[in-house]
């Protein structure tokens, strides 16, 4: 019974364009969109960022004195540690390490922002960002360091 039912109209109809769009119009539209997109990107890039009034962030300018250096940015460098700064990492991770008491509390350090070498052998506080490590317990990218008494 189902085999005897045949559709009266075809399922797929052909579609014909009565007036083809000239290639020059298509290329003109593409160029117009590219120019408009570039102009929009340029204008957005020129907009000044809205200043943050958050109490969590402090100045994002580089601070350099005899007792402290770096960028005090608690948003990008939220992790804090104290200890004695020593030279040398562990198994290729970190260029320095922070002795914080027991050996398993050592923090291994690197810095993409500041030079840590003037602080070697001194008791310091550091602010940094923790990164995943394969061989050490704690690996920090230091953004700010200051000597503590």
LODO-636889 format. One line per field, with one value per residue (C-alpha): residue in three letters; x negated, y negated, z; residue number from 1. Coordinates in steps of 0.05 Angstrom, whole numbers. Layout:
residues N
aa = [ALA,...]
c1 = [X,...]
c2 = [Y,...]
c3 = [Z,...]
i = [NUM,...]
end
This chain:
residues 149
aa = [UNK,UNK,UNK,UNK,UNK,UNK,UNK,UNK,UNK,UNK,UNK,UNK,UNK,UNK,UNK,UNK,UNK,UNK,UNK,UNK,UNK,UNK,UNK,UNK,UNK,UNK,UNK,UNK,UNK,UNK,UNK,UNK,UNK,UNK,UNK,UNK,UNK,UNK,UNK,UNK,UNK,UNK,UNK,UNK,UNK,UNK,UNK,UNK,UNK,UNK,UNK,UNK,UNK,UNK,UNK,UNK,UNK,UNK,UNK,UNK,UNK,UNK,UNK,UNK,UNK,UNK,UNK,UNK,UNK,UNK,UNK,UNK,UNK,UNK,UNK,UNK,UNK,UNK,UNK,UNK,UNK,UNK,UNK,UNK,UNK,UNK,UNK,UNK,UNK,UNK,UNK,UNK,UNK,UNK,UNK,UNK,UNK,UNK,UNK,UNK,UNK,UNK,UNK,UNK,UNK,UNK,UNK,UNK,UNK,UNK,UNK,UNK,UNK,UNK,UNK,UNK,UNK,UNK,UNK,UNK,UNK,UNK,UNK,UNK,UNK,UNK,UNK,UNK,UNK,UNK,UNK,UNK,UNK,UNK,UNK,UNK,UNK,UNK,UNK,UNK,UNK,UNK,UNK,UNK,UNK,UNK,UNK,UNK,UNK]
c1 = [0,-57,-93,-34,-37,-75,-86,-48,-103,-178,-213,-270,-255,-306,-324,-344,-371,-337,-392,-464,-504,-564,-633,-652,-594,-615,-688,-664,-624,-683,-730,-678,-670,-746,-755,-697,-725,-795,-768,-727,-787,-831,-780,-769,-845,-851,-799,-830,-818,-772,-814,-804,-784,-789,-822,-858,-903,-957,-999,-1019,-1083,-1152,-1178,-1254,-1289,-1346,-1296,-1241,-1229,-1176,-1104,-1056,-999,-957,-913,-969,-1014,-966,-1010,-1055,-1114,-1169,-1238,-1311,-1326,-1379,-1408,-1392,-1331,-1317,-1322,-1314,-1255,-1266,-1330,-1325,-1292,-1262,-1281,-1219,-1237,-1232,-1259,-1189,-1167,-1218,-1189,-1226,-1226,-1233,-1215,-1191,-1189,-1249,-1321,-1322,-1398,-1407,-1365,-1404,-1418,-1367,-1301,-1247,-1172,-1152,-1088,-1081,-1039,-1041,-1052,-1046,-1111,-1133,-1191,-1183,-1127,-1118,-1141,-1128,-1137,-1157,-1129,-1148,-1200,-1218,-1267,-1237,-1272]
c2 = [0,-49,-31,-57,-128,-174,-248,-296,-350,-341,-347,-390,-450,-484,-556,-604,-674,-721,-774,-752,-799,-828,-809,-882,-892,-830,-854,-924,-896,-854,-915,-958,-907,-901,-976,-983,-927,-958,-1026,-997,-958,-1021,-1063,-1010,-1004,-1079,-1081,-1092,-1036,-1051,-1063,-1014,-1042,-974,-974,-909,-940,-990,-1030,-990,-1031,-1002,-1019,-1018,-1034,-1002,-961,-945,-938,-915,-927,-924,-893,-848,-826,-797,-779,-754,-704,-726,-691,-711,-681,-687,-694,-646,-637,-573,-535,-461,-415,-472,-505,-574,-616,-630,-599,-626,-590,-593,-544,-470,-443,-424,-497,-524,-568,-568,-635,-666,-737,-765,-835,-849,-830,-790,-786,-848,-814,-749,-731,-779,-765,-789,-789,-774,-780,-735,-688,-613,-570,-496,-458,-388,-381,-431,-442,-517,-558,-633,-688,-747,-816,-854,-844,-882,-872,-858,-871]
c3 = [0,17,-49,-89,-62,-109,-97,-142,-141,-141,-74,-101,-144,-186,-170,-223,-216,-263,-261,-245,-200,-238,-211,-203,-154,-114,-111,-92,-34,-10,-12,23,80,88,92,141,185,184,203,259,287,283,321,375,384,394,449,518,568,626,688,745,813,846,914,896,844,858,808,747,739,750,820,829,895,935,976,926,851,803,786,846,807,852,794,751,810,864,900,959,992,1041,1051,1034,959,933,864,824,803,803,743,694,729,757,759,833,894,958,1022,1065,1121,1108,1041,1017,1025,975,920,853,818,750,729,663,693,739,755,820,826,870,924,929,1002,1030,1065,1017,1004,932,893,832,792,802,741,730,742,724,773,830,880,869,809,810,759,803,787,851,906,969,1025,1093,1159]
i = [1,2,3,4,5,6,7,8,9,10,11,12,13,14,15,16,17,18,19,20,21,22,23,24,25,26,27,28,29,30,31,32,33,34,35,36,37,38,39,40,41,42,43,44,45,46,47,48,49,50,51,52,53,54,55,56,57,58,59,60,61,62,63,64,65,66,67,68,69,70,71,72,73,74,75,76,77,78,79,80,81,82,83,84,85,86,87,88,89,90,91,92,93,94,95,96,97,98,99,100,101,102,103,104,105,106,107,108,109,110,111,112,113,114,115,116,117,118,119,120,121,122,123,124,125,126,127,128,129,130,131,132,133,134,135,136,137,138,139,140,141,142,143,144,145,146,147,148,149]
end
